[in-house]
Amino acid sequence: MMDRDVVALDDPVGASLSGPHAHLARRLGRAVTYLPGVATFSAVPADAGAAEWADLARLLGRGEFADLFSCPATPPSDWEPVFTLEGRQMIWSDSSRAGQPPAEPDINVVELGADSVPEMLDLVERTRPGPFRPRTHELGVYLGIRDDGALVAMAGERLRPPGWTEISTVCTDPAARGRGFAAHLVGALVARIVAREERPFLHVAEANSGAIALYERLGFVARKRVTFRGFRTP
């Protein structure tokens, strides 16, 4: 696979909303965010000033949550900090294809859509893989694994900077862990993304050493450290 320009990964939210996810965007001036119910991710330019922050506040509304993801810009002092989380951005290297898990014929992967949202939300509530809302599945393909009819694992596509697709919401019910479901789902998504000539990437909490080790085995390498931040609008 040809090397992709990684500059878009420095502002994955803004690049997604200006590109493949433009149809899911709300924009005012240079501030942009996702439609309600899809995601709370928001972006302003790195050189944002008072006008951009005021525009984002108007987009979101008073007292609303702004997930600035890895945006380096600092909001005004009257924006209430909600969380800060150290993380790592990882990109998939096609030279590591051999590190992907072998196909497991007894694992049945299904595609999840709007009719699966209630059980997707239930699995997210039990596993806490990160933000997932009723319309998040509209961001891309979501795959799941069922056991006796119940959804026990899933993973999907989230941010879409041009040339790239983020793998996210990788989660497995605690009772179904240790069976290779997460690795199988990530491998299946990697195959789909590569097949359409894009490159997979993902984000992971720096403290989640188990997930980092899994992704490294699957061919992902660290690109850079990032800090995730969320605020509430004044």
C-alpha positions as a printed NumPy array, in Angstrom:
array([[  0.   ,   0.   ,   0.   ],
       [  1.2  ,   3.503,  -0.769],
       [  2.169,   5.706,   2.139],
       [ -0.542,   8.151,   3.131],
       [ -0.098,  11.742,   4.178],
       [ -0.244,  11.7  ,   7.968],
       [ -0.888,  15.439,   8.379],
       [ -4.649,  14.819,   8.497],
       [ -4.102,  12.758,  11.656],
       [ -2.979,  15.861,  13.549],
       [ -6.592,  17.102,  13.44 ],
       [ -8.611,  13.914,  12.867],
       [-11.93 ,  15.431,  13.936],
       [-11.654,  18.553,  11.812],
       [-10.32 ,  16.585,   8.823],
       [-13.188,  14.092,   9.091],
       [-15.85 ,  16.779,   9.294],
       [-14.367,  18.63 ,   6.323],
       [-14.1  ,  15.41 ,   4.32 ],
       [-15.971,  12.08 ,   4.429],
       [-18.134,  13.13 ,   7.397],
       [-19.155,  16.552,   6.035],
       [-22.756,  15.315,   5.823],
       [-22.709,  14.754,   9.6  ],
       [-21.271,  18.175,  10.451],
       [-22.596,  21.34 ,  12.048],
       [-20.38 ,  24.304,  11.225],
       [-20.229,  27.965,  12.203],
       [-17.264,  29.975,  10.962],
       [-14.176,  27.883,  11.679],
       [-15.82 ,  25.877,  14.466],
       [-17.297,  22.471,  13.685],
       [-18.94 ,  19.593,  15.528],
       [-20.974,  16.483,  14.791],
       [-24.754,  16.33 ,  14.606],
       [-26.492,  15.59 ,  17.923],
       [-26.709,  11.885,  18.642],
       [-23.768,  11.05 ,  16.35 ],
       [-20.822,  12.26 ,  18.439],
       [-19.78 ,  15.095,  20.735],
       [-16.388,  15.564,  19.052],
       [-15.71 ,  19.191,  18.164],
       [-12.845,  21.04 ,  16.503],
       [-11.476,  24.538,  16.161],
       [ -8.199,  25.561,  14.495],
       [ -5.002,  25.371,  16.53 ],
       [ -4.849,  29.184,  16.389],
       [ -8.449,  29.613,  17.579],
       [ -9.327,  32.952,  19.095],
       [-12.334,  34.341,  20.901],
       [-14.482,  34.301,  17.749],
       [-13.958,  30.581,  17.121],
       [-14.709,  29.642,  20.73 ],
       [-17.831,  31.82 ,  20.686],
       [-18.958,  30.108,  17.461],
       [-18.43 ,  26.647,  18.946],
       [-20.358,  27.646,  22.082],
       [-23.241,  28.825,  19.897],
       [-23.183,  25.575,  17.918],
       [-23.325,  23.443,  21.055],
       [-25.521,  25.568,  23.306],
       [-25.124,  26.709,  26.898],
       [-23.837,  24.115,  29.383],
       [-23.236,  21.47 ,  26.716],
       [-20.345,  19.038,  26.514],
       [-17.551,  19.72 ,  24.021],
       [-15.251,  16.754,  23.443],
       [-12.218,  18.446,  21.905],
       [-10.522,  15.072,  21.35 ],
       [ -6.827,  15.87 ,  20.704],
       [ -7.312,  19.504,  19.614],
       [ -4.353,  21.499,  21.035],
       [ -6.211,  24.819,  21.289],
       [ -7.088,  25.982,  24.806],
       [-10.626,  27.295,  25.393],
       [-11.366,  30.454,  27.403],
       [-11.235,  30.272,  31.184],
       [-15.033,  30.189,  31.537],
       [-15.183,  26.796,  29.774],
       [-15.427,  24.202,  32.561],
       [-12.889,  21.354,  32.301],
       [-14.595,  17.927,  32.376],
       [-11.788,  15.465,  31.748],
       [ -8.203,  15.069,  30.598],
       [ -6.847,  11.718,  29.417],
       [ -3.396,  10.835,  28.142],
       [ -3.474,   8.639,  25.077],
       [ -1.622,   7.285,  22.099],
       [ -2.364,   7.514,  18.394],
       [ -1.405,   4.352,  16.506],
       [ -1.314,   3.651,  12.771],
       [ -1.383,   0.311,  10.999],
       [  1.721,  -0.763,   9.127],
       [  1.049,  -3.073,   6.184],
       [  4.529,  -4.548,   6.677],
       [  3.129,  -6.173,   9.829],
       [  0.316,  -8.029,   8.072],
       [  1.832, -11.326,   9.228],
       [  1.105, -10.352,  12.813],
       [ -2.649, -10.462,  12.303],
       [ -4.529, -13.37 ,  13.879],
       [ -5.481, -16.355,  11.72 ],
       [ -9.079, -16.624,  10.611],
       [-11.297, -18.426,  13.108],
       [-13.986, -20.319,  11.169],
       [-16.17 , -20.765,  14.248],
       [-16.434, -17.009,  14.885],
       [-19.396, -15.511,  13.053],
       [-18.966, -11.793,  12.423],
       [-22.131,  -9.823,  11.655],
       [-22.616,  -6.268,  10.446],
       [-24.511,  -4.064,  12.891],
       [-26.967,  -1.369,  11.827],
       [-29.729,   0.851,  13.176],
       [-31.782,  -2.13 ,  14.363],
       [-28.854,  -3.216,  16.563],
       [-28.451,   0.126,  18.366],
       [-30.216,  -0.866,  21.631],
       [-27.972,  -3.886,  22.174],
       [-24.895,  -1.929,  21.032],
       [-25.658,   0.73 ,  23.637],
       [-26.185,  -1.99 ,  26.243],
       [-22.801,  -3.569,  25.462],
       [-21.115,  -0.167,  25.625],
       [-22.742,   0.481,  29.002],
       [-21.312,  -2.795,  30.324],
       [-17.819,  -2.411,  28.877],
       [-17.132,   1.363,  28.714],
       [-14.92 ,   1.418,  25.589],
       [-15.437,   5.142,  25.049],
       [-18.182,   7.461,  23.77 ],
       [-20.958,   5.825,  21.769],
       [-24.304,   7.444,  21.068],
       [-27.543,   6.378,  19.336],
       [-26.339,   7.561,  15.9  ],
       [-22.629,   6.778,  16.246],
       [-23.073,   3.769,  13.976],
       [-23.62 ,   6.216,  11.101],
       [-19.895,   7.073,  11.191],
       [-18.966,   3.833,   9.427],
       [-19.162,   0.05 ,   9.465],
       [-19.73 ,  -1.663,  12.828],
       [-19.127,  -5.373,  13.233],
       [-20.235,  -7.649,  16.055],
       [-20.033, -11.19 ,  17.354],
       [-23.01 , -12.961,  18.901],
       [-23.038, -15.843,  21.347],
       [-26.373, -17.674,  21.627],
       [-27.967, -14.684,  19.934],
       [-26.595, -12.101,  22.359],
       [-24.159,  -9.415,  21.209],
       [-20.946, -10.062,  23.162],
       [-18.317,  -8.132,  21.185],
       [-18.118,  -5.317,  18.667],
       [-15.823,  -2.834,  16.973],
       [-16.362,  -0.216,  14.317],
       [-15.191,   2.709,  12.236],
       [-15.257,   6.197,  13.708],
       [-13.213,   9.178,  12.449],
       [-12.5  ,   9.371,   8.7  ],
       [ -9.71 ,  11.824,   7.814],
       [ -9.098,  11.608,   4.052],
       [ -7.153,   8.415,   3.285],
       [ -7.617,   6.986,   6.788],
       [-10.254,   5.23 ,   8.905],
       [-10.176,   5.04 ,  12.691],
       [-11.046,   1.762,  14.407],
       [-12.901,   2.344,  17.676],
       [-15.415,   0.991,  20.205],
       [-13.482,  -2.265,  20.508],
       [-15.235,  -4.057,  23.364],
       [-16.085,  -7.523,  24.644],
       [-18.522,  -8.549,  27.349],
       [-16.506,  -9.556,  30.447],
       [-18.011, -13.063,  30.355],
       [-16.795, -13.573,  26.764],
       [-13.217, -12.334,  27.099],
       [-10.221, -14.515,  26.367],
       [-11.701, -15.973,  23.177],
       [ -9.946, -13.699,  20.695],
       [-13.045, -11.735,  19.72 ],
       [-11.406,  -8.279,  19.862],
       [ -8.461,  -9.376,  17.733],
       [-10.795, -11.014,  15.226],
       [-12.981,  -7.917,  14.876],
       [-10.039,  -5.539,  14.535],
       [ -8.513,  -7.841,  11.916],
       [-11.801,  -7.896,   9.995],
       [-12.023,  -4.102,  10.033],
       [ -8.398,  -3.742,   8.948],
       [ -9.127,  -5.995,   5.962],
       [-12.172,  -3.91 ,   4.952],
       [-10.335,  -0.602,   5.3  ],
       [ -7.284,  -1.776,   3.365],
       [ -9.538,  -3.222,   0.639],
       [-10.877,   0.263,  -0.117],
       [ -7.299,   1.585,  -0.239],
       [ -7.411,   3.463,   3.047],
       [ -5.197,   2.983,   6.081],
       [ -6.386,   2.058,   9.582],
       [ -5.488,   4.024,  12.687],
       [ -6.778,   4.167,  16.239],
       [ -6.469,   5.861,  19.6  ],
       [ -5.964,   4.183,  22.945],
       [ -5.594,   5.364,  26.539],
       [ -1.932,   5.387,  27.524],
       [ -2.77 ,   3.475,  30.709],
       [ -4.442,   0.627,  28.796],
       [ -1.336,  -1.5  ,  28.374],
       [ -3.326,  -4.609,  27.485],
       [ -5.008,  -2.932,  24.527],
       [ -1.732,  -1.397,  23.366],
       [ -0.079,  -4.823,  23.392],
       [ -2.975,  -6.3  ,  21.391],
       [ -2.828,  -3.562,  18.766],
       [  0.93 ,  -3.954,  18.432],
       [  0.462,  -7.665,  17.778],
       [ -2.054,  -6.78 ,  15.075],
       [  0.402,  -4.537,  13.251],
       [ -0.217,  -1.093,  14.735],
       [  2.683,   1.159,  15.679],
       [  2.677,   4.299,  17.8  ],
       [  2.656,   7.558,  15.856],
       [  2.471,  10.054,  18.706],
       [  1.231,  10.728,  22.221],
       [ -1.985,  12.739,  22.473],
       [ -4.024,  14.36 ,  25.239],
       [ -7.807,  14.026,  25.091],
       [ -9.778,  16.866,  26.717],
       [-13.408,  17.632,  27.32 ],
       [-15.081,  20.857,  28.459],
       [-18.509,  22.239,  29.192],
       [-19.588,  25.415,  27.444],
       [-20.346,  28.543,  29.497]])
